[in-house]
Amino acid sequence: MASRRGQLLDGVLLLDKPEGLSSNHALQRAKRALDARKAGHTGTLDPFATGLLVCCLGRATKIAGTMLDADKGYVATVQFGQETDSGDLTGNIVASAEPGFTGVAQPDLEAVLVNFRGDIEQIPPMYSALKRDGKPLYEYARQGIELDRPPRPVTIYKLELLSFTGLEAQIVVQCSKGTYIRTLAQDIGRQLGCGAHLKALRRTSVGPFLLDDAIELEALQAMSAPQTTLIALDALPAGLVPATHKQKDVL
């Protein structure tokens, strides 16, 4: 019988985070389903976002830092015609397109997307966990305070149009760490001259890990032996096996 503190499990869980849960809440529910003692995730998704959340258990938590630096993949839905203060659908509208706006032309959008491929600079959003004087930017934003933020270099490896209606577009993004998809959507809208915000976001990859291999939270909770979903330490991709595990194997 497992102890009340949970089992000492080592491995990686690829979780498909549902909409409406914070990353930490999703992690804690998965941890309870697994009856695991120690767990952490490798990169936050906003509550409205869904998709791949890489959860590390036991000794696998030692790879968390490496995974935070990993490239990410997303499918993003961008809504045209309105810009919000948060850059996504949860924020307040701060700018709108001209009256009579009926959408953007696909050739115009394609021409703008070219400008965001490769090495670019982004100004981090105020609604972010970046800190100024030990205080997260989102706390300043909630007080109505906007601070100057220096632009940060990021790389967009892939930016392709998946579907398009004129009023919204679904785009595929492969990017470096530190890329804000909310900011990308906002900047695209500004270049188009109509405003835009992020309507939906689904993370499809983190480093070598893919959403296709992830399990939904409800499915995990319904399993009689959920521990079988874990990727064992010795089955992790090259370069991700924790040093302590390698040393143990040698001994």
C-alpha positions as CSV (number, residue, x, y, z in Angstrom):
1,M,0.0,0.0,0.0
2,A,1.3,3.4,-0.9
3,S,2.2,5.8,1.8
4,R,0.2,9.0,2.3
5,R,3.1,11.0,1.0
6,G,3.0,9.1,-2.3
7,Q,5.3,6.7,-4.1
8,L,8.8,7.4,-5.1
9,L,8.3,7.4,-8.9
10,D,10.9,8.3,-11.4
11,G,10.0,9.2,-15.0
12,V,8.3,11.7,-17.4
13,L,4.6,12.0,-18.0
14,L,3.4,13.7,-21.2
15,L,0.1,15.3,-20.2
16,D,-2.5,16.9,-22.5
17,K,-3.5,19.8,-20.3
18,P,-7.2,20.6,-20.6
19,E,-8.6,24.1,-21.0
20,G,-9.6,25.9,-17.8
21,L,-6.9,24.6,-15.5
22,S,-3.6,26.2,-14.5
23,S,-0.5,24.2,-15.3
24,N,0.1,23.7,-11.6
25,H,-3.5,22.5,-11.0
26,A,-3.2,20.0,-13.9
27,L,0.2,18.8,-12.5
28,Q,-1.2,18.3,-9.0
29,R,-4.2,16.3,-10.3
30,A,-1.8,14.1,-12.3
31,K,0.4,13.7,-9.3
32,R,-2.6,12.5,-7.2
33,A,-3.7,10.1,-10.0
34,L,-0.2,8.6,-10.0
35,D,0.2,8.7,-6.2
36,A,3.6,10.3,-6.8
37,R,5.6,12.0,-4.1
38,K,7.6,14.5,-6.1
39,A,6.7,16.1,-9.4
40,G,7.2,19.3,-11.4
41,H,6.4,20.6,-14.9
42,T,8.8,22.2,-17.4
43,G,6.9,25.2,-18.7
44,T,3.7,27.0,-17.9
45,L,0.6,27.1,-20.2
46,D,-2.0,29.7,-19.5
47,P,-5.3,28.3,-18.1
48,F,-7.1,29.0,-21.5
49,A,-4.4,27.1,-23.4
50,T,-4.3,23.3,-23.9
51,G,-1.8,20.8,-25.0
52,L,1.5,19.3,-24.0
53,L,2.6,19.7,-20.4
54,V,5.8,17.8,-19.7
55,C,5.7,16.5,-16.1
56,C,8.8,15.2,-14.4
57,L,8.6,12.9,-11.4
58,G,11.2,12.0,-8.9
59,R,14.8,12.1,-10.3
60,A,13.4,13.2,-13.6
61,T,12.9,16.6,-12.1
62,K,16.6,17.2,-12.7
63,I,15.9,17.6,-16.4
64,A,13.3,20.4,-15.8
65,G,15.9,23.1,-16.4
66,T,16.9,21.6,-19.7
67,M,13.4,21.4,-20.9
68,L,12.6,25.0,-19.9
69,D,15.3,26.0,-22.5
70,A,13.8,23.7,-25.2
71,D,12.2,24.8,-28.4
72,K,8.4,24.7,-28.4
73,G,5.7,24.1,-31.0
74,Y,2.1,25.5,-31.0
75,V,-1.1,25.7,-33.0
76,A,-2.5,29.2,-32.4
77,T,-5.8,30.8,-33.3
78,V,-5.5,34.5,-34.0
79,Q,-8.7,36.7,-33.9
80,F,-8.5,39.8,-36.1
81,G,-10.2,43.1,-35.4
82,Q,-9.6,43.6,-31.7
83,E,-6.5,44.0,-29.5
84,T,-6.6,43.3,-25.8
85,D,-4.5,44.4,-22.9
86,S,-3.3,40.9,-22.2
87,G,-2.9,39.9,-25.8
88,D,-5.4,37.1,-25.5
89,L,-9.1,36.4,-25.2
90,T,-9.1,36.9,-21.4
91,G,-8.1,40.6,-21.6
92,N,-10.0,43.8,-22.0
93,I,-10.4,45.3,-25.5
94,V,-8.1,48.3,-25.9
95,A,-8.2,48.8,-29.6
96,S,-10.5,47.8,-32.5
97,A,-10.5,47.9,-36.3
98,E,-12.2,50.6,-38.2
99,P,-16.1,50.4,-38.4
100,G,-17.1,48.1,-41.2
101,F,-14.1,45.8,-40.8
102,T,-14.9,42.5,-42.4
103,G,-11.6,40.7,-42.1
104,V,-8.1,40.7,-43.7
105,A,-7.1,39.4,-47.1
106,Q,-5.1,36.2,-47.1
107,P,-2.3,37.7,-49.3
108,D,-1.9,40.5,-46.8
109,L,-1.6,38.1,-43.9
110,E,0.9,35.9,-45.8
111,A,3.0,39.0,-46.5
112,V,3.0,40.0,-42.8
113,L,3.9,36.5,-41.6
114,V,7.1,36.6,-43.6
115,N,8.3,39.5,-41.3
116,F,8.1,37.2,-38.2
117,R,10.1,34.2,-39.5
118,G,13.6,33.8,-38.3
119,D,15.3,36.0,-35.6
120,I,13.1,38.7,-34.3
121,E,12.6,40.8,-31.2
122,Q,9.6,40.8,-28.9
123,I,8.6,43.2,-26.1
124,P,7.4,40.9,-23.3
125,P,3.7,41.5,-22.3
126,M,2.9,43.2,-19.1
127,Y,0.7,40.2,-18.3
128,S,3.7,37.9,-17.7
129,A,5.6,36.3,-14.9
130,L,8.8,38.3,-15.7
131,K,9.9,40.2,-12.6
132,R,10.8,43.8,-12.0
133,D,12.3,44.6,-8.6
134,G,11.2,41.2,-7.4
135,K,7.6,41.7,-8.4
136,P,5.9,39.9,-11.4
137,L,4.9,42.2,-14.3
138,Y,1.3,41.0,-14.1
139,E,1.0,42.5,-10.6
140,Y,1.9,45.9,-12.0
141,A,-0.5,45.4,-14.9
142,R,-3.4,44.6,-12.5
143,Q,-2.7,47.9,-10.8
144,G,-2.9,49.7,-14.2
145,I,0.8,50.3,-14.3
146,E,2.7,49.8,-17.5
147,L,6.5,49.7,-17.4
148,D,9.1,49.9,-20.1
149,R,10.3,46.5,-21.1
150,P,13.4,46.0,-23.3
151,P,12.8,43.8,-26.4
152,R,14.1,40.3,-26.2
153,P,15.6,38.2,-29.1
154,V,13.7,35.1,-30.0
155,T,13.6,32.8,-33.0
156,I,10.6,31.7,-35.0
157,Y,11.7,28.6,-36.9
158,K,8.4,27.9,-38.5
159,L,5.3,30.1,-39.0
160,E,2.7,28.7,-41.4
161,L,-1.0,29.4,-42.1
162,L,-3.1,26.3,-41.3
163,S,-6.6,27.7,-41.9
164,F,-8.0,31.1,-42.6
165,T,-11.5,32.8,-42.6
166,G,-10.7,36.5,-42.9
167,L,-11.7,37.2,-39.3
168,E,-9.4,34.6,-37.8
169,A,-6.4,32.4,-38.7
170,Q,-5.0,29.2,-37.3
171,I,-1.2,29.2,-37.5
172,V,1.5,26.7,-36.8
173,V,4.5,28.0,-34.8
174,Q,7.8,26.4,-34.0
175,C,9.9,28.8,-31.8
176,S,12.7,29.2,-29.3
177,K,12.3,29.5,-25.6
178,G,11.0,32.8,-24.3
179,T,8.6,33.4,-27.3
180,Y,5.3,34.8,-26.3
181,I,2.6,33.7,-28.7
182,R,0.2,36.3,-27.4
183,T,2.7,39.0,-28.3
184,L,3.2,37.4,-31.8
185,A,-0.6,37.5,-32.4
186,Q,-0.7,41.1,-31.2
187,D,2.3,42.2,-33.4
188,I,0.8,40.5,-36.4
189,G,-2.5,42.5,-35.9
190,R,-0.6,45.7,-35.5
191,Q,1.3,45.2,-38.8
192,L,-2.0,44.4,-40.5
193,G,-3.4,47.6,-39.1
194,C,-6.6,46.0,-37.7
195,G,-5.5,44.7,-34.3
196,A,-5.5,41.1,-33.2
197,H,-5.4,38.8,-30.1
198,L,-4.8,35.2,-29.3
199,K,-8.1,33.3,-29.3
200,A,-6.8,29.8,-28.6
201,L,-3.5,28.1,-28.1
202,R,-2.5,24.4,-28.1
203,R,1.1,23.3,-27.4
204,T,2.2,20.5,-29.7
205,S,5.8,19.9,-28.8
206,V,8.5,20.6,-26.1
207,G,12.0,19.7,-27.3
208,P,11.8,16.0,-28.4
209,F,8.4,15.4,-26.8
210,L,5.2,15.5,-28.9
211,L,1.6,16.0,-28.0
212,D,0.7,13.0,-30.1
213,D,2.3,10.9,-27.3
214,A,0.5,12.6,-24.4
215,I,-2.4,11.4,-22.4
216,E,-5.5,13.4,-21.4
217,L,-5.9,14.1,-17.7
218,E,-9.3,12.4,-17.5
219,A,-7.9,9.3,-19.1
220,L,-5.0,9.2,-16.7
221,Q,-7.3,9.6,-13.7
222,A,-9.5,6.7,-15.0
223,M,-6.6,4.3,-15.3
224,S,-6.1,1.4,-12.8
225,A,-2.3,1.5,-13.4
226,P,-1.5,5.1,-14.5
227,Q,2.2,4.6,-13.7
228,T,2.5,2.6,-16.9
229,T,2.2,5.9,-18.8
230,L,5.5,7.2,-17.5
231,I,8.6,7.3,-19.7
232,A,11.4,5.6,-17.7
233,L,14.7,7.5,-17.1
234,D,16.6,5.1,-19.3
235,A,14.1,5.5,-22.1
236,L,14.5,9.3,-22.3
237,P,15.9,10.8,-25.5
238,A,19.7,11.2,-25.7
239,G,21.0,14.0,-23.5
240,L,18.1,14.0,-21.1
241,V,19.0,11.1,-18.8
242,P,19.7,12.7,-15.4
243,A,23.4,12.4,-14.3
244,T,22.5,10.7,-11.0
245,H,20.8,7.9,-13.0
246,K,23.8,7.5,-15.2
247,Q,26.0,7.3,-12.1
248,K,23.7,4.7,-10.5
249,D,23.9,2.5,-13.6
250,V,27.7,2.6,-13.5
251,L,27.7,1.6,-9.9
